[in-house]
Amino acid sequence: MKKTLGVRELAFPAPAFVVGTYDGAGMPNGITLAWCGIVSSGPASIGISVRPGRYSYKSLMERRAFTVNFAPEKYLAEMDYFGMVSGGDVNKFEKTGLTAVRGDVVDAPYIKEFPVNIECEVTHTLDLGAHTLFIGEVRDVKADEEILDASGRVDAGSAGILTFDMTSGSYLLPGALAGKAFGAGAKYK
Ligand SMILES: Cc1cc2nc3c(=O)[nH]c(=O)nc-3n(C[C@H](O)[C@H](O)[C@H](O)COP(=O)(O)O)c2cc1C
């Protein structure tokens, strides 16, 4: 028997992004986000939902650019810290010692120590209520060579890229392989 849980925001798991921006004075900042994901291909686009009260919100509106940075377990505390304090109060890069590198393509910094970085240009914004959805068109993707597999694809599993579990409020490590997409369903074709 099903039990109704009412209205909740759930996805299992959610991504965990650290989104990099420059503020009006050119200070690099980062915000940890879980309300986010890939929303289109051709053009490849990413959606991030940010509350208007966040320091990053103004930067996103002004600069119309951001980066998405993925953290491995080694940087779990840094990623969490980026989601705990505001760039209006503290320079999070200075505090953590992480390196902000100017994007090659867009007006936003990426995090050198994080192994995958995506540069995006804001193409749309949509006020949804508590959050504003920013759609970013992907302009470039970079990855540390060590985490690429033999085919040149990002091996997020062995890189230990963290995700977020909304129900427990915890970061997760990649889990076990359960089956192949576009393969397991073939038995019903
Ligand atoms: C795991 C995690 C997920 C979060 N997800 C979001 C989110 O999706 N949207 C949002 O606006 N804030 C989110 N936050 C809160 C912001 O990261 C936090 O308020 C941060 O300090 C804002 O930084 P800023 O003021 O420098 O922009 C999240 C925080 C954590 C720790």
The ligand as an SDF file (V2000), in Angstrom:
LIG
                    3D

 31 33  0  0  0  0  0  0  0  0999 V2000
   24.3590   20.1470   -0.3220 C   0  0  0  0  0  0  0  0  0  0  0  0
   23.8460   21.5550   -0.5260 C   0  0  0  0  0  0  0  0  0  0  0  0
   22.9610   21.8190   -1.5590 C   0  0  0  0  0  0  0  0  0  0  0  0
   22.4750   23.1100   -1.7750 C   0  0  0  0  0  0  0  0  0  0  0  0
   21.6280   23.3320   -2.8220 N   0  0  0  0  0  0  0  0  0  0  0  0
   21.2140   24.6090   -3.0730 C   0  0  0  0  0  0  0  0  0  0  0  0
   20.4160   24.8810   -4.2460 C   0  0  0  0  0  0  0  0  0  0  0  0
   20.1310   23.9980   -5.0600 O   0  0  0  0  0  0  0  0  0  0  0  0
   20.0330   26.1680   -4.4660 N   0  0  0  0  0  0  0  0  0  0  0  0
   20.3660   27.2030   -3.6110 C   0  0  0  0  0  0  0  0  0  0  0  0
   19.9710   28.3570   -3.8550 O   0  0  0  0  0  0  0  0  0  0  0  0
   21.1300   26.9560   -2.4970 N   0  0  0  0  0  0  0  0  0  0  0  0
   21.5780   25.7040   -2.2390 C   0  0  0  0  0  0  0  0  0  0  0  0
   22.3770   25.4520   -1.1470 N   0  0  0  0  0  0  0  0  0  0  0  0
   22.7140   26.5510   -0.2220 C   0  0  0  0  0  0  0  0  0  0  0  0
   23.8480   27.4530   -0.7300 C   0  0  0  0  0  0  0  0  0  0  0  0
   24.9310   26.6850   -1.2230 O   0  0  0  0  0  0  0  0  0  0  0  0
   24.3460   28.3370    0.4300 C   0  0  0  0  0  0  0  0  0  0  0  0
   23.2840   29.1740    0.8810 O   0  0  0  0  0  0  0  0  0  0  0  0
   25.5770   29.1660    0.1030 C   0  0  0  0  0  0  0  0  0  0  0  0
   26.1600   29.6130    1.2920 O   0  0  0  0  0  0  0  0  0  0  0  0
   25.2610   30.3630   -0.7890 C   0  0  0  0  0  0  0  0  0  0  0  0
   26.4770   30.9290   -1.1860 O   0  0  0  0  0  0  0  0  0  0  0  0
   26.5550   32.4070   -1.7930 P   0  0  0  0  0  0  0  0  0  0  0  0
   25.7470   33.3160   -0.8820 O   0  0  0  0  0  0  0  0  0  0  0  0
   28.0270   32.7370   -1.7750 O   0  0  0  0  0  0  0  0  0  0  0  0
   25.9870   32.3980   -3.1670 O   0  0  0  0  0  0  0  0  0  0  0  0
   22.8770   24.1740   -0.9200 C   0  0  0  0  0  0  0  0  0  0  0  0
   23.7880   23.9150    0.1110 C   0  0  0  0  0  0  0  0  0  0  0  0
   24.2710   22.6140    0.3060 C   0  0  0  0  0  0  0  0  0  0  0  0
   25.2630   22.3630    1.4220 C   0  0  0  0  0  0  0  0  0  0  0  0
  1  2  1  0
  2  3  1  0
  2 30  2  0
  3  4  2  0
  4  5  1  0
  4 28  1  0
  5  6  2  0
  6  7  1  0
  6 13  1  0
  7  8  2  0
  7  9  1  0
  9 10  1  0
 10 11  2  0
 10 12  1  0
 12 13  2  0
 13 14  1  0
 14 15  1  0
 14 28  1  0
 15 16  1  0
 16 17  1  0
 16 18  1  0
 18 19  1  0
 18 20  1  0
 20 21  1  0
 20 22  1  0
 22 23  1  0
 23 24  1  0
 24 25  2  0
 24 26  1  0
 24 27  1  0
 28 29  2  0
 29 30  1  0
 30 31  1  0
M  END
$$$$
